Amino acid sequence: MRPIVRNLVGLATFLALWEAVVRSGLVPEADVPRASVVLGRTVEMLGTETFLRDLVATVLAWMIALGVAAAVAVPLGLVLGSLPRVRAATMALVEFLRPIPSVALIPLVLVAIGGGPEAKITLAVYASVWPILYNTIYAFDEIDPLLIDTARASGAGRFGVLTTVALPHSAPFVFTGLRMSAAIALIVVVSTEFIAGANVGIGSFILEAAAGAGRMDLVLAGTLVAGVLGYLANDGLERLGGRLFRWHTATTDSQEV
């Protein structure tokens, strides 16, 4: 079967099992609504202006955060990857900052810049910088020294080696990091909207549905939309990477994983 057919079969099987378990009474419908009910609510929500505004707010914040993260991480990764002394001097700080959960920084960010869109964008940038940064550094470690020696023997200087050898070699690795960061950025944006009580966004919609009348059908419908959005983003980037870097084994390996 084609991959898309397998995905649809797996999704249909999951929804059928969900529907059967709730209908059989193994799980109270008041706690977990039937799959058919959640899908119906999802279709209704996508036809309302209020939810579409929430969806657009989340997508815009996600796109901005991912773009800023790439703009920060790629140049920084190029510097740390090409200058071993700078890398050795800064890795302690990088390893200290990287494990800090973005959610733990929500109170600090709210105090520093407020609870507007800037908060979720800032936290998403912080969380999604690391995969791009490390993939860029890793790409430099994997460059064959023979390629660098050949470029230098041909008269290329430091800048020439960077543009003709390092950047083309690093591009597939950077793109893989970008694809990983896309999922992380979306998770952090929705989580921040939910935890920090944003005025607009999918997370805000889920929070209102859960805190108000306890509408689990709306909570699950909003969660379903976020999941579909993440799947489409990952699938789109994976297909784009497959077209752009078909020649590079790094992309093929990342897709198989």
N, C-alpha and C positions, 0 to 999 in steps of 0.2 A: 504494500500500500504506500501511497505517497505520504510524506510527513504530515501534511495538513489533514489528510483523511485519518491518520492514526491519532492526531491530536483531537479531532472532533469526536472520534469514537471513544477515546478516553474520557473526554468531558461529558459526553452523553451518558456513559456508564456511571460516572460519579454522580450526576444529577439524578439518574434513575435510582441509584442506591439511596441517595439522600431522601428522595420522595418516598421510597418504600419504607425506610426506617421510621420516618415521622408518621406516615399513615398507619403503620403497624402498632404504634403506641409505645415503641421502645424509647422514644424521646418525646417529651411533652411538646405539643405544637405551640403552646404559649411561650416556651423557651426558645425553640428553634422552629420557625415556620417552614412549611413545605417548600420545596424547590420551585414548584409551579407558582406559588404565591410570590416568592422573592423575584422570580423572573418577570412576573406581571408588574410588580412594583417598580422594577428597574426600567421597564419600557415606559411606564407612566412618568417616572421621574425625568427621563430623557426628553420628554415632551413639555416639561415645565421650564419657564424662564429662570426661576429661582435656582434650580439645581444646575442648569446649564451655566449660570453665572459662577456657581461654586466650582464646577468642572473646569471652566476657563481659567479661574484664578489659580487653581492647583497646577494646571498645565503650564501656565505662564511662569509661575514661581519655579517650577521644576526646570524648565528650559533655561531660564536666566541663571539659576544656580549651577546647572551643568556647564553652561558656557563660561561662567566666571571660574569655575573649578578647573576647566581645561586651560583657560588663559593663564591661570596661576601655576598649575602643576607642570605643564609641559616645559615652559622656560626654566622653571626651577629644577626640574628633572634633568634637563640638558646641562645645566651648570653643575649639578652634583654628580652627574654621570661622567662628565668630561674633565672635571677637576678633582682628582682624588683627594688632594689636601683639604679642599673646602668640604668635600663630602665627609671626610674623617672628623673634621672639626664640628660639623653640624648634626651628625647622625644621632648623638646622644639626645639632643633637643627634639629631633624628629621622632625618635623612638619613645620619648616621654609623652609627646602630644598625641601620637597616633592612637593609643589604646583608650583615650578618654572618650566615653560615649557622648554623642551629641546631645542626647536627652538630658544628661547631667548638667549641660551648660545652659539649659533653657532659662533658669532663674537669672543667671548672670547676663544673658543676652537681653532679656526683658528689661532688666534694670538699665543696661547700657544704651540700648537703642529703641526700647519700647516694644509693643506687641503687634506692630503692623506687619506688612508683607516682608519688610527688611529682616525681621527675626527669623522666619522660616527659611528665607533665602540664605542668610548668613550661616545658619546651622547646617543646611544642606550642602553649602559650599565646603564647610569644614569637614563634613563626613565623606564627601565624594572626592576630595583632593587626593587622598592617600592611594587608592588603586591606580590612578593615572600617574602619580609621582613615582611610585615604586615600579610600575611597568616601564616607565621611561628610563629609570636608572638601570633596571635589569637589562633593557635592550642594549645599553652601552657595554655592560659586562659580557654580553654574548657576541659582540662584534669580533669577527676573525681578525687577529692582528696582521695577518698577511694582507688583508684588504687595505688596512691603514698604511702599511709599509709600501704597498704598491702605489697608493695615491700620493704618498710623499715622494716616492722615487720618480713619479711623473711630474713633480714640481708643485704639487698642491700644498698650500700652507695650512695653518690651523683652521681657518675659515673654509678653505676648500675641502678639507677632509670632513668637516662638519656637514657641509651641504651636499657633497657627492657620495659620502659613505655613511656617516652616522645617521643623518635624518632619514634617508630612504630605508635603512635597516631598522630604525626605531619606529617608523610609522605604524606597522601592523601591531606592535606591542602597545603603543600608545592607544590605538583604536580599541584594542581589547580592554585596556584599563578604562577607556571611556564607556564602553558597553557595561562593564561592571559597575561603574559609578552612576550610570543612569538609573539602575534599580535602587541603589543606595539613596540617591537624591530624592527619588519619589517616596521612598519609605519615610525619610526624615521630614519631608514637606508635609505629608499627611499626618504623621505622628505629632509634629509641632502644632499643626492646626487643631488637632484633637486635644492635646495636653494643655497647650497655652490658651485655648479658647479663642481662636481667631474669628474675625468677623465674617469671613467668607472662605470657602474652600471645602473640599470633600471631607476632610477631618472635622471641620466645623459642623457640617451637615450631620455626620455620624454622631457627634457629641450632642447636638440638639435632639436628634431622634432618640438617643438612649436616655438622656436626662429628663426629657419632657414626659411624654406618655409611655415611655418604655417600648417604643415601636421597634421590635426586633426585626420585623420585615424590612423596614427602612434602613436599619443599621446594616443588615446583611446585604441589602441592595446597594448601598453606598460602598461597602467593602468589595462587592463584586465588581463594581465599576472601576475601583482603584486597581483591582487585580487584572482586569482586562486591559486597562491602560498600561500597566507595567509589562504585560505580555506583548502587547503591540509594539511598545517601544523597544523591548529587547529583540523581538523577532525582526523588526525593521532594521535595527542597527546590525544584527547578525547577517542579514541578507546583504546589506550595503557593504559590510566588511568582506563578505565572500566575493563580491564583485570587484571591489577595489584591490584586494590583496590575495587574489586567487593564487598568485605565484608564490606566496610565502607560507611555509608550513606552520608558522605560529598561529595563523588564523584558523587553519584546518584543525589543529589540535585543540584550540579553545572551543570550537564549535562541537567537537566530539565530546568534550568534557561536559 
